[in-house]
Amino acid sequence: MPLLRSAVVCATLLLVAPALAAEVGQPAPAFNLKDEVGASHALDQYRGKIVILEWTNPECPFVQRHYGGKTMQRTLATLDGKKVVWLAVDSTSHNTPAKSKAWKAGQGFPYPVLQDQGGEVGHAYGAKTTPHMFVIDEKGVLRYAGAIDDDPRGRSTTPTNYVEKAVNALATGKAVSPTTSDPYGCTVKYGKSS
Amino acid sequence: MLAGWILSLLVAAAPAPTPTASGALHDGKPRVRATLVSDVTQVEPGGTFRLGVQLQMARGWHVYWRNPGEAGLASEVVWDTPRVTMGPLSWPAPEVYRSPDGSITSYGYGGEVLLFASAHAQADVQPPLTVVATAEVLVCEVQCIPARLELTRVLGVGPRQADASGSVALDASAARVPRAPAAAGLRVTVRRTTSFVPGLPFEGELMVERIDGSPEPLAGADAFVPERLPGILAVRAIPEGTGRLRLWGKAAPDPSPASPRIAGVVALGSGGAVEVSAPFELPHGLAPHPAAAHPPLPSRTPGLPWMLLLAFLGGVLLNAMPCVFPVLALKAYGFARTVHADHGSVRAHALAYTGGILVSLLALAGAVLALRAAGHAVGWGFQFQEPLFVAVLCGVVLLFALNLLGVFELTPPSHGTESLVAAVDHSHGPLRSVGEGVLAVVLATPCSAPLLGTAVGFAFAASAPVVLAVFAAVGLGLATPFCALVLVPGLRSRLPRPGAWMERGKQLLGFALLGTGVWLIGILGSLAGVDGVVRLLAFLVVVSVAAWAWGAWRRRAVLAGGLVLVLATGWAALRFATAPAQMAGREAWSDEAVARSLAQGRPVLVDFTADWCLSCKFNERTVLASEQVQSALVRTRTQLLVADWTRRDPAIARRLAAHGRAGVPMYLVYSPAHPDQPEVLPELLTLDTVVSALERAASAPGALGLSASPR
């Protein structure tokens, strides 16, 4: 009986482990992805800067709402450009670099859209929704995972922007709070095989 | 079917308000249609009826439950019903949805669902009654499309007239709403089997039994659908025998202000479902499952090295705390001597001091483990609740002080400065270093709470090896500053040379130790009253006389006689009657007192304190007694309750344990709006944290505290 229980617990651990893969306070999973124009971006090359990952999907109404209101662009503008790197990641299985390129041109944002159609990086981070935000400190440790703000329905005139809060805390050497929040939005459209 | 969708689309586009609407267009087709359902066509003034929003989704599309899960957005219904009061929304048991690769779980409804609420018409309800329901839903298949559906229906006012089809639909939906366990003849038990530490995994059990105690079969797959649970990052339920689920999950990394709860819906094998909402606690207060029985738990998690580091740093910081500082200062005087001894002897002193600290901390940990195993509800600082312990400690401190003041020496007096240095060196031998290490530990415990609270709270809920490791880390931290100063060559050369100043310094430190004695006497006074203090002081006079006699005559007979005298006096005098605590002004804490005030709509601030806890006293004097906090208490009509742990009290120990604490201080703010979820304030209070917590508690809906103030 104890053996059986251990087996069940181990099996569950294996099942649940991917869901909890990236943990706040632990080193963020490494990645090396090409963006919409084919340039490579590895997490290692941004050591020394605060890296913000934004899981995105131009087809998702939540992403559309935030881009319509320029949430991401405005968040980036409030942060110190020398210390911060913003990377959008698209794990939608049916996305293409051409789609990302067209979307980026239409929205006019400056950061690259990393192509993760296989979903490996999305799964490594446990990205669930679009948008789903991750903030990684200068040493490569994950410091925040969750929603962009506390306003899932887009009703507040003064939402609390968790990413801005986390980056500002890191820049001034304070503790990030909150370190997690419930992300909201569309599910990440992973393929079946990943 | 298609024609129906198009028709409803046309209806929705029309300006006239209608009881149906459709939305979430995808490829030109609406994916959801909503209808406002009532069980009456005519409302009776003062009567009760039901209103609901029926959502019909196109094949393959779904909307979300009140907890959408890992993605999605909760469905929402906002009512506009003039002179009709609506109850909370009733939600039928949800279905579980998974992304194609299985990595994302969400909860919701496909096909059709009717979300409804009870409605109470006031006596003066005006005809015709126009009711408006606005449903905001996120409709998902692969794509997600938000929809806002505004539904309007006009009802008559007069004798009740039932709406037959509406009643049938509402009854059918009501049958799908999870019931309270008692209503289903069941009992649901939830318990934790491991510790619950932010950022770490936990395990627990959920059991469903019939009233006769036999287990109730549960649904095979997805038997448990959780609510959003504050402080819990994720929780999974694995079937484990009939009527039993093993819960496995992870605590959120940020400490939650509330103690953990497990709430959600349990699907039964018979097809129904029951609601569960219960505190997620260990069955017997403190004692968690033995470490061996839960393989994936704290001893192997990455949290442990971090905890050890925290404990170590806490130990280092303890050197600067008021309780320990006299000992460190005493030790600093010791440095000046030892650094001029040869290197080997210096190292021996450092090792002895570290050893003294480690041994006594591990002994303390061992005692705690033993007591915990024996089922005692003990907590950090518990030894200060024993008057005899305090009295003996007082005697030891006095002896140290008398020694420093020169009343007696441990070695024969010598002549000339050279031999004096040698003599004092000898008297500060390794054994004395051990003793000072022990003393540092004994005095440090009551000061440790604010710095070591996290590590110690963790240690008390963890397995035995972890407790020992954490205590050892605290000890190493406590010993490190001294060792570094002595063993690093550069630092040593900066220390001043010995000379006459040392004798003066030594005497000054003697007075500092006497100050520590005053603090200890104060503790004893609160435990045993004036009578106890007089007994202790009499005992201390005898101790002083014995020490003086030994210093003056230095004969074995004098030492033996002194010892006999001290022991005899101690035996006769140190008998303390512990009277019940006197509480003046502020009301004493009890669970009943909390419930009473909350029932009156008043917030409650509970101060868990003890006279031997310097941090508590500091907080009370600088923050709680301040004008700002006092006026905030009056303004928010908050009841201040004091839980005094100066003497051991099992009820207080249990309450501390329920919030993962093993000692005081702890501050809880209860709001009448959330009587089961008090906010835990930080151990070091500031004016801002207290005042804002009180205002939050008073302004939460359901609280009466701020109702008089304009909004």
Interface residues (C-beta under 8 A of the other chain):
Chain A: P2 R5 S6 V8 V9 C10 T12 L13 L15 V16 P18 A19 L20 E23 V24 G25 Q26 E59 C60 P61 F62 G119 H123 G126 K128 T129 P152 R153 S177 P178 T179 T180 D182 P183 Y184 G185 C186 T187 V188 K189 Y190 G191 K192 S193 S194
Chain B: P68 E70 A71 G72 L73 E76 S99 P100 D101 S103 I104 S106 E136 C140 V142 Q143 C144 I145 P146 G199 R228 L233 A234 R236 I238 E240 R246 W248 K250 A252 P253 D254 A293 P295 P296 P302 W306
